[in-house]
Amino acid sequence: MSHILRQTLAFYREHAPKDQVRLHTLMQEVLTIFEGRIENRSIRLKIDIPEDLAFIGSPGEIRQVLCNLVANAIDAVAHNGLIVVKGRAVGRRTAGAAIQLTVADTGCGIPREDRARIFEPFFTSKRGVGTGLGLWVSKQLVERNCGTIRVRSRVGTGTAFSLRFPTAPCGA
């Protein structure tokens, strides 16, 4: 099954056009998709992404990653919980310049023993829910866009996923 999913992602990659990824715009689109779930659970949002924050990549792939991270955050937080999304430029302008986006929640957190496995296919920390493919696919898509994904979490406090993408075109 894992092999089939890798082949599918490889096929998708061949057809994923590279363009300017405007994180503010993509996040607004994603939040519109989840607007009903967010309102029904009275989840508070704090969004801080400069409108000009952008890099060259595949907007469709990054939108999929953001959808997964927001959906997971919604699942993790209790009624009246908080989700914080923050974007910023990091590194030096001449070398190593990057864009960082963090999606954090005040949810249940991920146990230490699960954190080491959350990017594995078919592993889920959501007992009885989910396929265990969302974070695995997200990691594949982030890496295809020359990015990295990291997680910090504390049980009972919440989780933060940080994405980092170079501002130079992928492979440049």
C-alpha positions in Angstrom: 0.0 0.0 0.0 2.8 2.4 0.9 4.5 1.7 -2.5 1.2 2.5 -4.4 0.9 5.8 -2.4 4.5 6.7 -3.3 3.8 6.0 -7.0 0.6 8.2 -6.8 2.5 11.0 -5.2 5.3 10.7 -7.9 2.6 11.0 -10.6 1.0 14.0 -8.9 4.4 15.7 -8.6 5.0 15.4 -12.3 1.8 17.4 -12.9 2.1 19.9 -10.1 3.0 23.3 -11.6 5.4 25.6 -9.7 4.3 29.1 -9.1 4.3 31.7 -6.4 3.0 30.3 -3.1 1.3 33.1 -1.2 0.8 31.8 2.3 -1.6 34.4 3.4 -3.9 33.7 0.5 -3.7 29.9 0.8 -4.4 30.0 4.5 -7.5 32.2 3.9 -8.7 29.6 1.4 -8.1 26.8 3.9 -9.8 28.5 6.7 -12.9 29.1 4.5 -13.0 25.3 3.9 -13.0 24.7 7.7 -15.1 27.7 8.7 -18.2 25.6 9.8 -16.2 23.2 11.9 -14.3 26.1 13.5 -17.5 27.9 14.3 -19.3 24.8 15.6 -16.5 24.2 18.1 -16.1 27.8 19.0 -12.5 27.6 18.2 -10.6 30.9 18.4 -8.1 31.7 15.6 -5.0 34.0 15.7 -3.6 34.4 12.2 -0.4 36.4 11.6 0.9 36.0 8.1 2.2 39.0 6.2 0.3 39.3 2.8 3.6 39.5 0.9 5.1 36.2 2.4 5.7 34.0 -0.6 8.0 31.4 -2.1 8.2 29.4 -5.4 6.5 26.0 -5.1 3.3 24.1 -5.8 0.3 26.0 -4.4 -1.9 22.9 -4.7 0.5 20.7 -2.7 1.0 23.4 0.0 -2.8 23.9 0.2 -3.1 20.2 0.9 -0.5 20.3 3.6 -2.2 23.3 5.2 -5.6 21.6 5.1 -4.2 18.6 6.9 -2.5 20.7 9.6 -5.6 22.8 10.2 -7.9 19.7 10.2 -5.6 18.0 12.8 -5.5 21.1 14.9 -9.3 21.3 14.9 -9.5 17.7 15.9 -7.0 18.2 18.7 -8.5 21.3 20.4 -11.4 21.2 22.8 -14.5 23.4 22.5 -13.3 27.1 22.9 -9.7 26.0 22.0 -7.2 28.2 20.2 -5.3 27.7 16.9 -2.5 30.1 16.1 -1.0 30.4 12.6 2.1 32.5 12.2 4.3 33.2 9.2 7.5 35.0 8.9 10.7 35.4 6.8 13.8 33.9 8.4 17.5 33.6 7.6 19.7 36.0 5.7 18.5 37.6 2.5 21.5 36.6 0.5 22.0 33.0 1.6 19.6 30.8 3.5 16.6 33.0 3.3 13.4 31.1 4.0 9.8 31.3 4.9 8.6 29.7 8.1 4.9 28.9 8.9 3.8 27.5 12.2 0.4 26.0 12.9 -0.1 25.6 16.7 -3.0 24.5 18.8 -3.9 24.3 22.5 -5.1 20.7 22.1 -4.4 17.5 23.8 -0.8 17.2 22.6 1.0 14.1 21.2 2.6 11.6 23.5 6.4 11.4 23.2 6.3 7.8 22.1 3.9 8.8 19.2 5.9 11.8 18.1 8.7 9.7 16.7 6.3 7.9 14.4 3.7 10.5 13.3 5.3 10.9 9.8 5.1 7.1 9.2 2.5 5.9 6.8 -0.6 4.4 8.5 0.4 5.6 12.0 -2.1 7.7 13.8 -2.2 9.1 17.3 -5.9 9.6 17.0 -7.3 6.5 18.5 -10.0 5.1 16.3 -10.0 8.1 13.9 -8.0 8.9 10.8 -6.0 6.8 8.3 -2.5 7.6 9.4 -1.7 9.1 6.0 -2.3 12.8 6.4 1.1 13.7 8.1 3.0 11.2 6.0 1.6 12.7 2.7 2.2 16.2 4.1 5.8 15.5 4.9 6.3 14.1 1.3 4.7 17.2 -0.2 6.7 19.6 2.0 9.9 17.9 1.0 9.0 18.0 -2.7 8.9 21.8 -2.3 12.4 21.7 -0.8 10.9 22.3 2.7 11.1 20.8 6.1 8.4 20.0 8.7 9.0 19.8 12.4 6.8 19.1 15.4 6.8 20.2 19.0 4.2 18.9 21.4 3.4 18.5 25.0 0.6 16.3 26.3 -2.1 18.5 27.8 -0.7 21.7 26.4 -0.8 21.4 22.6 1.2 20.9 19.4 3.0 23.1 16.9 4.0 22.1 13.4 6.6 24.3 11.7 7.2 24.4 8.0 10.2 26.0 6.4 10.7 26.7 2.7 13.6 28.4 0.9 12.8 31.7 -0.8 15.0 30.7 -3.8 13.3 28.5 -6.3 13.5 24.8 -5.5 16.7 23.3 -6.9 18.3 26.7 -7.5 
